[in-house]
Amino acid sequence: MPEVGFGGLVILFLGVSVAILLARRTRFCSIPLLIFLGAFLGPHAPQTTFINLRLLEPTESMALMAKLGLIFLLFHLGLEFSVTRLLEKVPVLAKSGSLYVGLNFLRGLLLGWLLFRSGLDSWAIAGITAFSSSAIVARLLVELKRTANPETEYILGLLVWEDIFVALYLAFFSALLFSPPEGRWLRLLGGVLAAAGILAILLGGRKLKPCLDRLLDLKHGESVLVTTFALLLLTVYLCSRVGIAEGVGALVLGMILAETRHAKLLVSLFAPLKDLLGGVFFFVVGMGIDYRHFLPATDKAVLAALVTVLGNLVVGWLSAYLAGYRGRAAFNVGATMMARGEFAIIIAGLAVEGGASSLLEPVAALYVFLLALVSPLLARHSRRIYSFLSKVPALFGRA
C-alpha cells in the first residue's frame, strides 16, 4: 500500500471540507455526502480518455486517520454518558436488546435465503443486515443534537449489546468459513471470551474512577490531552488483541471517564479531534465502494434496504417499548439504529473469500450506501413521520 503525500492529504481534506460545507448549506446530514465523494474521487472513480476523477488511492496513512476518526467519534460520544447508568440498564438490555438483535438476525437469515437460496449466503446476509454502524449512529446523534434525549442512553446500550453478539457471530462465521473441524471450537471459544471481555470492562471500569481521577489530575490541558490519548490508544489496542471491536473499547472508555471530575475538560479537548478526523472515516469508507458493480446487485440491495427499514422500525420500536420507552422516543430508537456500515462490507468480503456468491460484495456496498442516504432522513424527520403514523389508525377508524 503506497504512502500518501501532501498532495493526497490536500485532496482528502478538500473533499471532506466540501462534503461538510455542502451538508451545512443544504441542512442535510454529511455522512452520505462524505461516502459519495469518497466513492467518486477514490480508486473506483470515473476514468475516461478526457476525464480522470481517480485522484486518491488508499494508503496506510488514510486508513490510520480513518481508524482514529472512528475512535474519536465513539470516545467523544461516550464522554457524554455514564457507565453506571448504562450498567443499570443491563437487566433491561438482556431482554429488549437480545430481542432486538435476535429478530434482526432472524430477519436477515430469511432474507438471505429468499435472495440466494444458500445457507452460507443466508448467514452472510444475516450479518450484513443485522448490526448497526456505530460510527454513523454516533455521528447522527451529534449532528442532530440528540445526545441529551432520554432514549439516547438506550441506543448506546444497544450498540454495546450488539457488539457482544458481533463477537459471537464473527467467531461462528469465521469458524464455518475457514477453520478445519478440529479448530472450530477454539474460534467459538474466542468469540465467547471476547463477549465476556466487554461485560468485564463495563463491570470493572467504574471501579477505576479514583485511579483515573488521580492520573488526570494534571495542571495543563496539554498534559491531560496527551495522557488521555495514550490511555485511549492502549485501551483500543488491548481490545483489538482480545477480539473486541476498537470502537466499542473507545465508547466504553469514554463512558468510564465521563464519571471522573475531568469529563467536561476532556469533552472540550477531544471535540476538535473528533471533528477533524470523523469525516475522514466516512470518506475513506466511500473510497472502498466500487459503484461500477452496482447494476446487477440493484434489485437485491434495494429489497434488502426496504426490508431493513421496515423491519428495523418495527423491531426498534418493540425493543424500546419493552425497555420502557413510549411514543416518539421508541420510534427514534428504530430510526436512529437504521444505518449499516463498514462491518457489512467486511462480512461480504469474508463470505466471498470463503466460497459464497460473488454478488454479495456489490449487494453489501450498495445496501450500505442506500441506508446511509435513508437513515439520516428518517432520523432527522422522525417527529413528522411518527406524527403521521400515529394518525393512521384514526384515519382508518373514520373510514
N, C-alpha and C positions, 0 to 999 in steps of 0.2 A: 504494500500500500504506500503510495508516494506521500511525501510530506507537503504540507500546504505552505505557500509563500505568502508575502504580504498582499500580493495581487489577489490571491484566493480569499484571504480574510476580508479584503475590501468588498469583493463581490458578495461574500456571505453576509456581512453585516449590512450592506446596502439592501440586499434582498429582504432581510429581516426588518430593517427600518421601513422599507416601502410597505410591507405587509401590515405592520403595526400602525403606521400613519394612515393607510387606507382604511383599516378597520375603525380607527377613531373617527375619521371623516364620515364614514358610512354608518357608524354606530352598529357595526357588525362584529362578531367575535373574530379575533385574529387567528385562531387555530386553523380553520380551513384555508385561509389565505396563505399562511405560512407553509402548509403542506403543499398547496397548489404551486406556489413559487418555487419551492424546493424541487418538485417534480419537473417543472418546466425550465429550470436553469441547471439541473444536475446532469448526470451521465446518460439519462434516457430522454433528454430534451430533443425537440425537433432539430433535424440537421439535413440541410439540402445543399445544393451547389452554391446558392446565393445567401442562405441564412444558416447560421450555426449558433444555436442557443445553449449548446453544451459548454457552459462557462466554468463549471465546477466538477471536480472529481472527488469521490470520497477519500478522506485522508485520516490518519491516526489522530491528528490534532483536532479535526472536526468531530470525530467520534468521541474524543475525550471531552471536548466542550459540550457536546450534546448530553453526555452522561452527567456531567456536572450540572447542567441546566435542569435535568430531571431531579437530581438530588437536592438542589437548592429550592426548587418548586415545592417538593414534598416536605422538606425540612422546615421551610418558612411557614407552610400551612400548619404543620404540627405545632409550631410555637404559639398558634392562636388558641390551642386547646389544652386539655389536661389529661394525662394518662389515668389519673384517679377516676375522673368522670367516665372515661372510656371503660375502665375495669368494672365500674358499677353497672355497665350495660352488658357485660359478658353473659349473664343468665338469659337476658333478652335476645342477644345475638345468637346464642346457642340454638334457640328455637327459630326466630324470624330470619336470622342470617343464613342458617342452614337450609331453611325453606327457600329463600331467595336463590342461593347458589344451586340447590338441588333441582328446582323447577326449571331454571335457565339451562342447566346442563341436560336435563331430560329433553327439553325442547330442542336443543342442539342435536342430540342423538337422533331424534325423529326427523328433523330437517335434513341431517346428513344422509340418512337412509333414503329419504324422498329424492334428494338431488343426485346421489351417486350409486345407490343400491350396493354399498360395500361397507363391511364392518369397520375396516381400517379408516376409510374416508369419513364414516359417521363419527368415530371417536375424534378425528381431527376437527371436523366441523363443530362438534360439541365444545372443544377447547377454544376454537376461534370465536364462537358466538356467545360463550357463557360468561366470560370475565371482562370486567370494565377496564378502561385505561385510567390508571391512577393519575397520570400526568394531565390528561385532558380534563378529568373531573376536578383536579386541583386548580387548574387554570380557570375553569368556568366559575368555580366558587369565588375566586379572587376577582375576576373581571366583572362578574355580576353582583359583587359586593354582598355575598350571602354567607360570609363566614360567621356572622352573628345570628343567623337563622336557627331556630330550635332544632330543625331536622338535620343540620349540617354535622353535628356530632355523631348522629346515627349513620350518616353517609360515610364518614371517616371510619367508623366501626365496621361498616360493610366492606370497605376497601381492605382493611386488615384481615377481616374474616375470609374474604375471597382469597387472599394470598395464602392462607393456610390450606385451602383447597387446591390452589395452583401448585403448591409444593407437592401435594399428594398426586395430582393429575400428571405433572411432569415426570415424577418418578415412575408412575404406572405406564405412561405413554412411551417414554424413552426405553423402559424395560421391554415393552411389547415390540418396539421397532428394532432395537439394536443389541439387546443382551441375549446371550445364549441362555437356555432354560435354567442352567445351574447358577447364573449370575443375576437373575431377575429379582430374587428375594433381597439381595444386597441393595439394589436400586430402590426397591419399595421401602426397605428399612431407612434408607437415606431420606426419602420423602417424609416418612413419619417423624424422623428426628428433626428435620427442618421445620415441620409444622409445630412440633413441641418446642423448638427453639424460639419461635415467635411468641408463644404463650409465656415462655420463661422470661423473655426480655420485658414483656408487659408487666408481669407479676413482680420481677425483681428490680425493674428500672426505677420505680418511685422510691425505693429504699436508698437509692444513691443520691437523693436530693441534698443531704448535708454535705456530702463529699463534693458534689458539683458546685454548690454554693461557695465552698472554700476554694476550689480550683479556679473559679472565675472571679474571685474577689480581688481584682487587679485594678490598678489606678487608671490605666489608659485604655480607651476604646480599641486602639490598635492591638494591644496585648490580648484583650478579650476576643477580638475577631480571629486572630491567628490561632489562639489556643482552642477556640471552639471549632474552627475549621479543621485543625488537626484531629480533634476528637471525632468530628463528623466523618472524616476520611477513614479513621481507624474503625469506627462502627460499621461503615459501609463495607470496608474490606473484610472484616470478620464475618459479617452477614453473608457476603458472597461466597466465602470459603465453606460455609455450612449449608449452602443451598437456599438461603433466604434472599428474596429479591432486594436489591440495593435500595430501591425507592422506599420500600416498606421499612427498612432499617433507618433511613433518614427521617421518615414520618414519625416513627416511634421515638427516636431520639429527640426530635422537636417537641413531642408531647411531654417527654420526661423533663426537658429543660424549661418547658412552659411553667413548671411548678417552682422553679427557682426564683430568687429575687432579681435575677438578671434578665428575665424574659423580655421586658419591654426594650431594653438596650439591644438584645440580640435581634429582635424584630427589625429595629431601625438599621442595624449593621448589615444584615443579610438581605434586606429588601433590594438594594441596588444590584447585588449579585444575582438574585432571582430574576430581576427584570432584564439584566444584560444577557444572561445565558438561557433563560427559559424559552425564549423564542427560537434560539438556535436548535434546541432539541426537536421541535416540530418541523423546522426547516430541513434538518438532516433526515428525519423520518420520511419527508416528502421526496428527498433525493433517492431514496431506496425504492420508490414506486415506479414501475415500468408500465406506463399507461398504454403502450403500444399493444399489449396483450389483453386489453380490457374487452374488446369486442366479443370474442367467443365466450367470455365469462359473464357478460352483462345480465342475461336472464337469471342465472343462478345467484349472482351477487345482489341484484335488485330484490329478488324474492327473499333472500336471507336478511337483507336490511329491513324489509317490510315486516317480516315475522319478528325480528328483534325489536323493532319499535313498538309494535302492538303488544308483544309478549312482555317486554320489559316494563311497559307502563302498568300492565295488569299485575305482574309479579312484584314489581317495586311497590305498588300501592298496597297489595296484600301483605307483604313483608312489613311495611311501615305501620299498617293497621294493627298487626299483631304486636308491634313494638310500642303501641300506644299513641301513634300519630294519626291525626284525622284531617279531613278536608284538603286544602291546598298543600299543606306540609307533606302529607302522604303522597300526593301526586308529584311533588317536587323530587321525591326520592327516586322514583322510576325515571323521570325526565332527565335528572342530572346524571344518573348512573348509566345512561344510554350508550355513551361512546365506547368504542373498542379501539385498540391501538397497536403498538409495535409487537405486543405479545402474539396477536393473531397472525401476523406475518411470519414471525419466528416459528410458530407451530406449523403453519403451512409448509415452510421450508423443510422442517424436520420430517414431516409426513411424506413429502415428495421424495426426500432422500431415502426414506425407509420403504418406498415402493408404492405409495399412494398415487392417485391420479395427478398428472402434471398440471391439470386445470385448477388445482387447489390454490396455487400461488397467486395467479391473477384474480381469482374469486376473492381471496382474502384481502388483497391490496385494494380492489375496487370497493369491497364491502367496508373496509376501514375508512376509505375516502368518503363514501356516501354518508356514513354515520358521523364523520367529522363535520359534514355540512348540516346534517339534520339535527344532531343533538344540541348544538348551541341555540338553534332556532326554537326547539322545544323548551329548553331551559329558560331562555330569555322571555318567551311568551307563555310561560306556564300558567300565569294568572288568567289570561284571556282564554286559554284552552280549557282550563279547569272550570271557569265560569260558564263556558259554552256547554261542556259535558254535563255539568250539574243541572242544566236546564233541560237536557234531553228527555229525562223521564217525565217531566211536567208537560213537555210538548206532546209526547205520546199519550199522556193521560187526557189532555184536552181533545186530542184527535179521536 
